[in-house]
Amino acid sequence: MKKRKKKNRMIFIFLVIVAILMLLPFAWLILSSFRENMDLLSIRLEHLRA
């Protein structure tokens, strides 16, 4: 019985991760709709430096 619960938990965690990954483009779409066009196309050098 414990093996079955562990398997179900792993499947649930996997599906949650997949769902989050599938929702990221929509979150980016909504967030980018509030930005100016030049902000979307420009790459700031501060973000590229480590």
Backbone as ProteinMPNN parsed JSONL, in Angstrom:
{"seq_chain_A": "MKKRKKKNRMIFIFLVIVAILMLLPFAWLILSSFRENMDLLSIRLEHLRA", "coords_chain_A": {"N_chain_A": [[0.818, -1.201, 0.0], [1.99, 1.231, 0.733], [3.806, 1.617, -1.324], [2.153, 2.17, -3.428], [0.994, 4.601, -2.635], [3.271, 6.208, -2.612], [3.952, 6.124, -5.306], [1.695, 7.366, -6.43], [1.984, 9.898, -5.289], [4.372, 10.76, -6.479], [3.577, 10.86, -9.155], [1.658, 12.865, -8.953], [3.249, 15.088, -8.16], [4.876, 15.306, -10.419], [2.917, 15.956, -12.358], [2.041, 18.419, -11.366], [4.34, 19.981, -11.693], [4.556, 19.9, -14.499], [2.169, 21.215, -15.154], [2.683, 23.778, -14.138], [4.822, 24.526, -15.775], [3.478, 24.628, -18.196], [1.821, 26.786, -17.805], [3.491, 28.97, -17.639], [4.111, 30.351, -20.173], [1.668, 31.73, -20.569], [1.583, 33.376, -18.331], [3.806, 34.958, -18.894], [2.848, 36.185, -21.2], [0.714, 37.747, -20.213], [2.089, 39.418, -18.38], [3.868, 40.704, -20.103], [2.172, 42.209, -21.613], [1.715, 44.526, -20.275], [3.984, 46.014, -20.533], [6.116, 48.38, -22.233], [6.816, 48.49, -25.779], [9.531, 48.864, -26.433], [10.794, 48.065, -24.104], [10.375, 45.347, -24.134], [11.88, 44.495, -26.294], [14.458, 45.285, -25.789], [17.632, 44.433, -24.465], [19.086, 44.41, -21.451], [22.334, 45.122, -20.284], [23.023, 44.75, -17.636], [21.633, 42.543, -16.735], [22.852, 40.501, -18.031], [25.363, 40.243, -17.028], [27.319, 38.374, -14.742]], "CA_chain_A": [[0.0, 0.0, 0.0], [2.862, 2.404, 0.774], [4.398, 1.81, -2.648], [1.133, 2.786, -4.276], [0.885, 5.997, -2.219], [4.479, 6.892, -3.065], [3.846, 6.256, -6.761], [0.689, 8.393, -6.692], [2.56, 11.183, -4.908], [5.345, 11.125, -7.5], [2.823, 11.246, -10.344], [1.042, 14.155, -8.655], [4.305, 16.098, -8.198], [5.238, 15.457, -11.83], [1.845, 16.667, -13.056], [2.045, 19.809, -10.908], [5.469, 20.635, -12.366], [4.187, 20.056, -15.913], [1.132, 22.245, -15.223], [3.335, 25.074, -13.94], [5.577, 24.819, -16.996], [2.544, 24.963, -19.268], [1.209, 28.077, -17.508], [4.488, 30.037, -17.735], [3.93, 31.234, -21.339], [0.519, 32.602, -20.375], [1.986, 34.398, -17.364], [4.678, 35.88, -19.631], [1.983, 36.939, -22.1], [-0.011, 38.75, -19.426], [3.035, 40.394, -17.847], [4.456, 41.502, -21.177], [1.169, 43.108, -22.177], [1.775, 45.78, -19.531], [5.26, 46.679, -20.793], [6.262, 49.103, -23.487], [7.441, 47.676, -26.815], [10.99, 48.951, -26.365], [11.242, 47.27, -22.96], [10.342, 43.937, -24.508], [12.894, 44.184, -27.292], [15.808, 45.653, -25.349], [18.335, 43.542, -23.517], [19.945, 45.241, -20.595], [23.598, 44.451, -19.99], [23.127, 44.397, -16.22], [21.073, 41.209, -16.533], [23.722, 39.498, -18.647], [26.583, 40.105, -16.225], [27.163, 37.409, -13.63]], "C_chain_A": [[0.861, 1.263, 0.0], [3.495, 2.686, -0.582], [3.406, 2.517, -3.573], [0.963, 4.268, -3.93], [2.088, 6.798, -2.701], [4.431, 7.12, -4.575], [2.84, 7.346, -7.117], [1.219, 9.778, -6.357], [3.555, 11.659, -5.949], [4.646, 11.555, -8.791], [2.196, 12.615, -10.141], [2.073, 15.284, -8.739], [4.735, 16.355, -9.647], [4.187, 16.261, -12.581], [1.761, 18.128, -12.629], [3.164, 20.585, -11.595], [5.141, 20.879, -13.839], [3.138, 21.167, -16.065], [1.733, 23.637, -15.059], [4.11, 25.468, -15.193], [4.658, 25.207, -18.15], [1.891, 26.324, -19.041], [2.193, 29.243, -17.63], [4.343, 30.91, -18.983], [2.745, 32.186, -21.192], [0.819, 33.705, -19.369], [2.888, 35.426, -18.051], [3.849, 36.762, -20.563], [1.258, 38.053, -21.359], [0.942, 39.821, -18.911], [3.614, 41.277, -18.944], [3.441, 42.448, -21.803], [1.162, 44.463, -21.473], [3.058, 46.569, -19.784], [5.215, 47.432, -22.114], [6.987, 48.212, -24.501], [8.959, 47.708, -26.736], [11.538, 48.161, -25.183], [11.277, 45.786, -23.306], [11.495, 43.565, -25.427], [14.313, 44.488, -26.831], [16.351, 44.637, -24.357], [19.289, 44.409, -22.729], [21.196, 44.448, -20.228], [23.729, 44.068, -18.535], [22.628, 42.998, -15.962], [21.982, 40.117, -17.106], [24.999, 39.279, -17.851], [26.325, 39.179, -15.037], [27.625, 38.01, -12.321]], "O_chain_A": [[0.516, 2.252, -0.648], [3.699, 3.842, -0.952], [3.787, 3.353, -4.392], [0.807, 5.099, -4.825], [1.942, 7.935, -3.148], [4.822, 8.181, -5.062], [3.096, 8.159, -8.005], [0.93, 10.737, -7.073], [3.583, 12.846, -6.274], [5.076, 12.506, -9.444], [2.2, 13.44, -11.054], [1.796, 16.328, -9.329], [4.933, 17.504, -10.043], [4.528, 17.153, -13.359], [1.443, 18.99, -13.449], [2.959, 21.718, -12.03], [5.422, 21.956, -14.365], [3.212, 21.967, -16.998], [1.34, 24.57, -15.758], [4.056, 26.622, -15.62], [5.027, 26.029, -18.989], [1.448, 26.956, -20.0], [1.766, 30.394, -17.717], [4.446, 32.131, -18.864], [2.812, 33.329, -21.643], [0.366, 34.838, -19.531], [2.752, 36.627, -17.818], [4.122, 37.954, -20.695], [1.201, 39.184, -21.84], [0.636, 41.01, -18.997], [3.826, 42.472, -18.732], [3.833, 43.408, -22.466], [0.654, 45.441, -22.02], [3.197, 47.688, -19.291], [4.391, 47.157, -22.986], [7.694, 47.282, -24.113], [9.61, 46.685, -26.949], [12.65, 47.638, -25.262], [12.132, 45.055, -22.808], [12.026, 42.457, -25.352], [15.273, 43.996, -27.425], [15.627, 44.072, -23.538], [20.181, 45.053, -23.282], [21.126, 43.262, -19.904], [24.476, 43.144, -18.214], [23.134, 42.319, -15.069], [21.89, 38.954, -16.713], [25.646, 38.241, -17.986], [25.259, 39.205, -14.422], [27.569, 37.349, -11.284]]}, "name": "protein", "num_of_chains": 1, "seq": "MKKRKKKNRMIFIFLVIVAILMLLPFAWLILSSFRENMDLLSIRLEHLRA"}
